[in-house]
Amino acid sequence: MLFITYGNMPLELHLEKIANHVLQNFKKTTIESEIPYVETWTEPKEVVIYNRFDPMAANPEKQIIISDSYVLNRITDTYENFALSILGTLLIDGPNSPFYQKLLQAGIGPDYSPCTGFDSSLKQSIFSVGLREIAEKDVDLVKDLIPSIFKDTINKGFPEKQIQSVLHKIELATKHRTANFGLNCALGVNSMWNHNGHPISAFKVNDHVQWFLNQMKDKPHFLQDKVVQYFQENPHKLTLIMKPDKNFEAQEQAKEKALLDSKISKLSDAERQQIYQQGLELSEHQKHIDASCLPTLQIGDVKKSVEKTALQFISLRNGKVPLQICEQPTNEVTYFRALVDASGLSEEDIMLLPLFTSIVTQMGAGNLSYKELDQEIQLKTGKLDVSLHLSEDPSDPLRFRQALLLSSYCLDKNIESMFSLWKDIITNVHLEDTERLTQLIQLGAAEMAQSITYSGHRYSMRKASSSLSHCAHLKEKTSGLSQITFMKQLAEKQNHEELLRRLKKLADDLFNRTPMRCSLNTTPDFMESAINSLDSFLHQLPVSEASADYKKTAYEAKNQKTHFVLPFSVNYIGQSILTIPYCHPHFASLKVAAKLMSSKFLHSEIREKGGAYGGGAAIGKGGHFMFYSYRDPNVTKTLKSFSSGVEWLLEGSYSDQDITEAKLGVFSEVDAPIPPGSKGAALFLEDISDEMKEQMRNNIFSCTRQDLVNVTQKYLKNSERVGTALIGPENSYTKSEDRSWNIETNEL
């Protein structure tokens, strides 16, 4: 047993708890648990497997995936592991890497194969590289290209700037704190510790960096030698080829049925009766699961008030641009955000916004080509990110803000360089290279199509909400199935010159708008320098009137049921009810109701009894109360569970302890750690103040059983504003039994 703790608490107390509550109940024993090393192959192997045909692929004739994987070194050798992780990054990351240039830019396939990159989660590390969505005729080409790229790398090595950018990324990663910092530390050390490595050694990043620099100084061909050792001369290589089969799902179902029939045919009457009886016992057990033995917080353990974030507000650029200042212990890192008004666009331009935001930092800008721009971003910043920001007014879900969000962070010493890169992108982004645009479109379309398998419930919830409010409609258009369909259509086109002209016009429009507000998070000692750098940057941008107002447009909410028929073996279901916004006094009770229904009713009905991977309910800040299920074999049963969950809440048969646990679950969300770089972001992005959070907190504490019944009756029972969406295979229910469903076969 390995114990991992994290937090600013005395370790002695943890050790005492572990000793008294766990270890004293066991005797020390010696067991053989070590996993042996893999027996090294004497020659490479090749395997062909099959998968379902993907209707989302831009080109139906290009659906083969090929990947080469190599077994490398033991992960407990942390220095060698560190060098191999750097090597893996240099080989595949960004447009300057050899595999990106020779595989992706060649246009053979739109994206790397799954699991591409360096993996140190097992006893011996692995490196994989390949392509997805390639044609049958290109399989041998890719098989020949991969070793040739390694050979070319051995001859040429890596540019010094490329190596420096990787080391910069490592330095920044040690200082950039995320909300899951402690958990990531635990996960990062877990594998090596499991295989008898020293858990502390992996955290000595500075020692590893210095060792690497010494190796590079003493051995100029250090990295090339590693390529020779682990790739060119390594026989332990597996080439895995996955081909599509239009009959894959039918064949899998036939195999499953045959297996089930063979098992059943061998059962005696007594064995059948025994299985039936066990099923009844399981069903009864699932109704009365006692979780009282599990450790839990008490409501009294929760802080009574919100931890306030100290913010300051000034104006820059001669008083035209509001700036939110948040001084935090950011560890020599500065965080920058800006919102640029993106309202007043046509429906066609709104559909283009996600593509526009994804490519503007990848096309080149100023005097830099896209490769040079990527190099500078890697050398000087943690990221430069542009995204579409849609947020509802916390007091009125029918009012919303439509903006571009610019966000980045960097080491304090690089702030001038960061703003210089932003200035180049905003004032002189390159939108002329059709070949580069085509490559980025194909990459984006491939990534989106693949995301349905992992995030189908999110897409179904977006579609379910889209008929209820204008903001939700735009969110579905720009980040839902509508956007995936749109990107697929763009990927199918051969010529993108007209599209480039439209994107250029969009850039001219949006980037000529002065940011309507900015924010800076950094240390008190550096804040003045950061403000001066930002003010200088803003004075180099075009002059315009900035609008920060929420918009309210006419939108007719309507009940709608939509079934997207896709050849999956399971379903993703979403249902949305438009209720009340964040600032409404009843919102907190709906949050508690969603948590209570999820943990005490829907989890049991949809997952434990229904066999889905997951299901539950949640409410967003805009007031959409959403039900969902994930990888679900049922449709009608789950939809009935959604309505039954409402009835269950109205009956009020849950215990006081159930309500307390639901409140604790809500507090675990609202009290989730916020890293220094994101302090104040809720106010900046969503206009949710500490005072609003405080009121929400008080409403959660005071929520009673009667409050839960009242809000359920008022907002969820017999609501007239309900949207439902289903992603999954064809079924008789939506096709013929309930004619109110809109069926979309989506010849995507």
N, C-alpha and C positions, 0 to 999 in steps of 0.2 A: 504494500500500500504506500502510495506517495501522497503527501499532504501539501497543498499549495494555498497560501493565504495572501491577501493583499489589502493594504489600507494603513492609515496612519494611526495604528493602535499597538499597544505593547505586545511583543511577540510572546513574552512569558505567559500571558493569559491564554493565548491560543494553545501553547504547548501543554499547559495544565489541563485545559479542556480536552485536548486530544488524548492525553495520558489517562485522565480519570473516566472519560465517557466512552472511549473506544479501546485503547490498547490494553487496559487492565482486564478486558473481557476475553483476551486471547493469549495463548502461549506462543513464545517465539519458536518458529519452525524454520527448517531449511528446505527450500523447494528448488527444483530446477526449472526456472521460467525463462531462461535466456533463449531468444530466437536465433537459430543458426544463420550464418551467412548463406546467401544464395550460391549454389554451385555454379561456377563460371562456365559459360558455354564455350565450346571450341569453335563454333561457327554461328553466324547469324541465322535467325529463323524468320519465317513469313507466315502469317495467318490471315485468312479471309473470313469475315463474318458478315451477317446481313442485318438490316434494320428496316423500319417502315419507310415507305416513300413519303417525301415531305412536300405537301402541296404549297407550302409557303416559299419554297426555293424560287429565286428569280428565273432560273433556267432549269426546267424539269429534266433536261438531259445531262445536267452537271450536279450530281448528288453523291458522288463518291468521296469518302474521307480517307486519307492516308496519313500515317504517322510513323516515324522512326523513334524508338525509345532505347536508351542506353542505360545500363546499370553502371554507376560510377564508384564512389568511395564510401567508406563508413562515416556516418554523420557525427560520431563522437570525436573525430579529428576536426576540431572546430576551425583550425587555421586553413586546412585544405578545403573544408566546407565553405568557408568564407570566400576563398579564391574562386571556387567553382560557381558560387552564387553570382559573383561579379562577372565571370565568364558567360554564364547563362544570360544575364541581362545584356551584355555587350553583343551577343549573338543574335538576339531576336527583338529587342525593344527599340521602337522608334524607326523613322525612315532612314536613319544613318546606319542601322545595323545590317550586316551582310545578308541575313535571311529575309529581312523585310525587302531589301533591294532586289534580291534575286528570285524570291518566291512571290511576294505580294505584288510588287510593282510589275512583275512579268505578266500579270493578268491571268495566270493559270487558275487561280481560285481567289475568292474575295477575302478570305480570312484564314488565320492559322487553325489547325485542327484543335479540338478540345485537349486540355492538359499540356499544351505546349509550354515549355519553360523548365526551369530547375525546380525539383521537388525534393525536400529533405525531411519529409514526414515519416519515412520508413527507416529501417536500420541502415540501408544503403541508399544513397541518393540516386535520383533518376533524372535524366534530361530527355525531353521529348520535343520533337518538332515535325510539323507536317502541314498539310492544307486540307480545307474542307471545300465541298461543292466544286469538285473538279470533274472533268469528262473522262470517260473510260480510256480514250486515246492518250490522255495525259498522265496516266498512272506510271508508266515506265519512265516518262520524262522526269517526273518528280523523284522517283526512286534513284535516278542517275544524278539529278541536280543536288540533292542533299549532301552526298559525299563530296561532290565537286565544290560546293560552297565551303565545306570544312577545309578542303585542300587549298582553295584560294585564300582563305583566312590565314592558314599557316604561312603562306608566302608573303602576304601583305601586312599581317598584324592588325592592330587597332589604332586609329588616330589618338593622339594624346588628349585632345579635347573630349573625345568620347569617354575615355577612361576617367577624366576629371569630372565629367557630368555624373557618372555613376557614383563616384566618391562623394560628390556634393549631395546627391540624393540620400546617401547613407548618413552624412552629417546632419542634414535637415531632418531626417526621420528620427534621429536620436533626440532632437529638441522639440519637434512638433508633437504636441500631446493631443490624443484623441479621447473621446468619451469612454472608450473601451481599453484604455491604456493597460490597466492591471490584467484584464482578461487576455489581452494580446500577449502580454509578457508570459502569462501562464501557458498559453497555447504554444508560444514560441519555444519554450524550454521543455515542454512535456515530452516530445518525441525523443529528444536526446537523453533525457533523464531516464525514460523507460528502458533505454538500451545501455544503461550503466555509464552514461557520460556525466560529467560534473555540471550541475545545473547553473552554477554561477559563471562558468567560463564563457558561456554563450553571450553574456551581457557585457563582456569586456571589449566593446566595439573599438575603442581607441587603440588598444593593444593589437587587435586584428588589422586595423587600417595601417598602423605603423609597420607591422610585419609585412603586409602586402607591398607597401612602398619600398621597403628594404629589398624584397624579392625582385621587384621591377628594376631597382637600381643595380643590383648585383647580377641579374640575369635579364638582359634586354629582351630575350625571346621567351620569358617566363610563361606568358599566356599562350603563345603558339605551341610551346612544349606540352601544355595541358591539352590542347586540341589534339595533338598527335597521340598523346597517351590515352585519352578517354574516348576519342571518337574515331580517329583514323586507324588506330591499331587495336581497337577494342572489339573483340568478336561477340561480346554479349549485347547483341542488338536484336530487337524485335521490330519487324515491319508489319504493322497492322493495317489492313485494308477493309473498310466497311462499305458495302454496296447496298443500294436501295432495292426493295422488293415490294411491289404493289400488293402482293398477297400476304405480306408479313403478318399483319394483324389477324387475318383469317386463319393462317397456319398456326399462329401461337394459340389462338382460341381452340382450334381443333386438337392441338397437342394437349392443352389443359383438360379439355373434355375427355380425351382418350385416357389420360392419366387418372382422372377422377372416376371414370367408368371402370377402369381396371381395378382400382382400389375398392370401389363399392361391390364389384362382382365377387370379390374374395371374402366379403364379410358374411358372417353367419347371422341368423335372425337375432341371436342374443347380443352380438356385437353391435348390430344396428340399433337395437333398443338401448344399449348402453350409451352409444354416441348421442342418441336423441335425448336421453335423460341428462347427460352431461351438458347438452345445449341448454336445456331448461334451467339447470343449476347455474350455468354461466349467466344467463339472462337475469335470473333472480339476484345473483351476486352483483351484477352491474347496476342494479337499482339501489343497492345498499352498501356501497363502498365506504368504508370508514377511514377517513384520512386524518383522524384526530391524533394519531401517533407521530405525524410528521411535525418537525420543528417549524414554528411560524412566529412572525412578529406579532405584537399586540398593537392595537390602535393607539395606545398610550406611548408607544415607542416612536411614533411619527412626529416630526417637528410640527409645532403648532402654526408657524408662520413661514412665509417665503424668505429665502435668503436674498436680500436685496442686492442688486448690481448697481454700483455707482457709475452713473453716466454723466457726460457733459455734452452740451450742444452749442456749437458755434457755426458761423457761416464762412465760406471761402469764396474765392473768385469775386471779390468786391460785393459780398453779401448775397450772391445769387445761388450758391449751392450749400444747402444745410449739411453739416457734418456731425455725426454722432461719435463721441470719443469714449473709449473704454480702456482705462489703464489696468493692466493685468500682468501677472508674472508669466509672461509668454516665453521665457527662456531664450531671449535674443532673436525672436521671430516676430515679424509684423504681419498682421492680417488685414486685408483691404477688401471692401465690398462697395459696389455702386449699383444703383437702380437707374435704368434709362427708360423713359416712357416708350411703350410700344403699342399704344392705342391708336385707333383710327386706321387700322390696316384692313385691306380687303380680305375676304374669305380665302382667296387663293394665296395671298401673302402669309396669312396666318398658318396655312398648311405648310408653307415653306420654312417657317421660323425654326422648327427643330433642326432641320438640315442646315440652315444658315448658322445657327449657334454652334453646331458641332464642327463646322469646317473653318470658321473664320480664324481660328488659331492654328490651322494646319495647312494653309495655302501659301504662306509667305507674306511678308509685310515690310514696308519701308525699303531698305536696300538689301533685305535678307530673302533668300529663296526659302521654300518651305523646309528644306533640310537644315539650312542655317538657322532659321527661326526655331525649329524644334531643338537644335543644339543649344541655343541661347536660353530658351525656356528651361531646359534641363540643368544648365550651368548656373542660372541665376535665381530660379524660383522653385517652389514646390509644385506649382501649376499656374496656368492662366486659363480660367474657365468662363465660358459664356453660356448662359442657359435662359430658357423662357421661364418667367416667374408669374404665376397666376395665383392670386390670393384673395379670398373673400374678406369683406369688411367684418370684423369680429362682432359687430352689432347688427349687421344686415346682410344675410347670405346672398341677396339679389344684387348687391353692390360688390364690385371686385376691381382689383388693380391688374393691369396687363403691362408687364415690363420685361426688359432684359436685365438679368443679374450678372454683373461682372464680379468675379471673385478670384483672389489670388493670395499667396503668402510667400514670404522669403525671409532669409536671414537679414537682420537689420543692416548689415554692411552692403547688401545688394538692393536696397530700396530704390535708389536712383535708376538702376538697370531695369528693375521690374516696371517702374512707371514709364521708362523709355520704350519698353516693348509694348505696353498698352497703347502708348501714343502712336507707335507705328501701325498697330492693328486698327485703331479707330480712324486714323487719318489717311492711311495708305495700305489697306489690305489688298492683297493680290487676288483678283478674281478673273483670271484669263486662261488658266491652264485646264483645258477640258479633260485631258488625260488624268490629271490628279483628281479632279472632281469626280470623274467616273469611278476611279478607284475607291474614293471615300464613300460614294453612294453605295457601291456594292458591299463594302465592308459594313456600313451602317445597316443596310437591308438584311444582311446575313445575321448580324448580331440581334436585330429585332425579331426576326423570324424564330430564332432559337430561344428567345426569352419567353415565348408563350408556354413552353413545356414547364419552365420553372416558376413563372409568375402568372399563370392563367387566371388565378382567382383575382389578381389585381386588375387584369384587363376586363374581366367580367364585371367587377364592381364599378370600374370607370364607365363601362357601357350602360350599366343599370342606372347610374346617377345622371347620365348625360341628357336624359329627357326631362329632367326636373329643374335645372337652372342653367343660365347662360354660361357661367364660369365652368360648371361641370361639363357642359357641352364642349367648350373649348379645350378643356383638359383631355377629353376623350379624342378630339380631333388631332391634338398635338402629341399625345403620349399613349394613345389607345390603339385598338385594332384598326381604326381608320388610318392612323399614321403608318402602321405596318403595311397596309394595303397600298397606300400612297407611295411609300418608299420602294415597294416591290415593283410598282408600275414605272417608277423612275429608273430602277435598276435594269429593267427590260429594254429601255430605250438605248439606241446605239449612239445618238448624237445629243450632246448636252450644251450646245452653244447658246440656244435660246434660254435655257435654264440659267446659264452663267449670266446672261444679260439681266434676267429677272433678279438674281441674287445681288448683282452689282447695284441695281436700282434700290433694292432693299437696304443694302449697306449705306448707300448715299443718304437715304431717308433716315434710318435709325441712328447712324453714327454722326449725323449732323445735329442731333438733339443733345443738349447739355445734360449730364447726369442730374436727376431730380433730387438725389440725396446720396451721401457717401458715409462710410463708417470705417474707423480705424481701431484695431485692438493691438496694443503693444505695451511695453514697460513704461513706467513713469519717466525714467531717465531718457528714453528715446522718443517720447511722444512729440516733443517740439520739433525734432528733426523730421519725423514722419509727416507732421502737418505741413511743414515748409515744402517738403518734396511733393506732397499731394497738391498743394496750392499751385506750385510751379507747373505740375502736370495739367491741372485744370485750365490754366491760362493758355495752354497750347491747343486746346480743343475748340471746335466751332462754337459760336455764340448762338443760343436759341432760348426761347422761353421754356422752362422746365415745368411739366405738369405732374403733380403728385396726387391728384384727386382720384378717388374711386369713381368708377363709371357704373351707371345703371341703365341697362338697355331693355327694351321690350322683349320678353321671352315667354312663350306660352308653355307652361309645364304640362306634361301629359303622361298618363300611364302608358307604359310600353313594355312588351315582352319580345326579346330578340334571341334567336338561337343561331349561333354561328356553327355551322356543320363542318367539323374538321375530323379527319380519320384517326382520332385518338381512341384508346381503349377505355379512357376515363373522362370525367366531366369536371369542368370548373364552373361553379354557379355563383352568381352575385345577385343580391336584391337590395334596393336602396329606397329609403323613405325620407323625404325632405321634412325636417323638423324645425329646430330653432338654432340660432347662432351661439357662438362661444359665450357671449356676455349675458345671455338670458339666464335668469335665476334657476331655471329648470334644467339647464344643460348638464350640470354636475350629476343630477339624479339619473339622466339618460346615460352618462358615462358609467356610473355604477351599475345601472341596469344591464348595459351591454356586457360588462365584465362578469356580472353575476350569471347572466344567461349563458355566456360562453363556457364558463368553468363548471357550472352545476347542471346544465341541461344540454346545450348543443354539443359539447365535447362527447358526452356519453352517447347521444342519439346519432350523431353524424359519424364520429370516428369509431368509438368502441362497438356500437351496434351496427352502424351502417357500413363500416369498412373503409371510409375515406381516410386519406392521409391527415386531414385536418378540417376544421370548420369552426365558425364562431360568429361573433358580432362585434362591431366597433362603431364609433361615431367620430366623424371628422370635424375640424373646427368650423367648417361651413354649414354644419347641421345635417349632413347626410348620415342617417343611421343605416348601417350596412350589415347585411348578413352575407356569409360566404362559405363555400366549401372548396376543398383543394384535392385534386386527384380522387374524384368521387365516383364510385361505381353506380350510384343511384341518382335519379332526378326527382321523380315524384315524391319519394320518401323524404328526401332532403328538403324540398320545397314545403312539404307538410310540416317538417320539423321546425322550419322558420316560423310558421304561423302558430305551431304548438308552443314554441318558446314564448311567444307573446301571451298565450293563454296561461302558461306556467307562471309567468310573472304576475299576472292578474290574480291567480289563485292564492299567491302568497304563502305557499307551503314550505318555503325555504326557512332555515333557522336564522337566529340572530348572528350566529357564528359565520354562516354563509355570507351574510351581508357584510360583516366585518372583513372577511377575507376578500370580498369583491372590492371594498374600499382600499384595502392594502394593495391590491393589484393595480388600482387606479393610481395610487400614490407612487407605486414603483415606476409608473410611466411619467407622471408629472415631476417626480423628484429624480429622474434619470440624470446622471452626472453630465454637466456641461463643461467642456474644456475651455481654457482661457481664451482661445481664439474665437469662440462662438458665444461668449457672454454678451448679452444685449441683442443677440440676433433676432429673438422673438419680437422685440419692439421694432427693430429696424425693418424686418421683412414682413411682419404680419400685424404690426400696431397693437401687439398684446403687451401691456405694461405689467410691472410687478404688482400694481394695485389690482389689476384684473385677475392676475394669478392668485393673489391673496383672497379675493372674493370667491374665486373658484374653489380654493382650498377650504374655506369656511363652509361653503355649500356641500362639499364632499363630506366633511366631518358631521354636519348636521342632518345629512340625508337619512330618512327613516323608511321603515317598511311601507308606510302609507304613501310617502313621497314616490316610492318606486311603483306602487300600484297606480297612483294618480297620473304620473307621466306616461306610463304604459297605456293607460286608457285614453289619455288625451292625444298622444302623438303617434302611437304605434297601432292601436286597435282601429280597424276600419279606416285607415288613412286614405285620402283621395289622391295622394301624390306618391305613387309607387312605381319604380322601374325594376325590371327583372332581366337578367342576361345569362345565357348559357353558352359555354364553349365546349363542344364535344361531339361525339358521333351522332348520326341520325337515330331518332327513336320514334316510336309510334305515338307517344304522348303529345309531343309538340307538333308532330306531323298530321295527326288525325283526331286524337282525343280532345285536345284543347285548341280550337281554331283561332284563338286570339293571339297565338304566337306568330311573329314575323320570322320566317325562315330565310336565312342567308347562306347559300351554299358556298359563296366566296370562291369563285374560280381564281384563286390567288396565284 
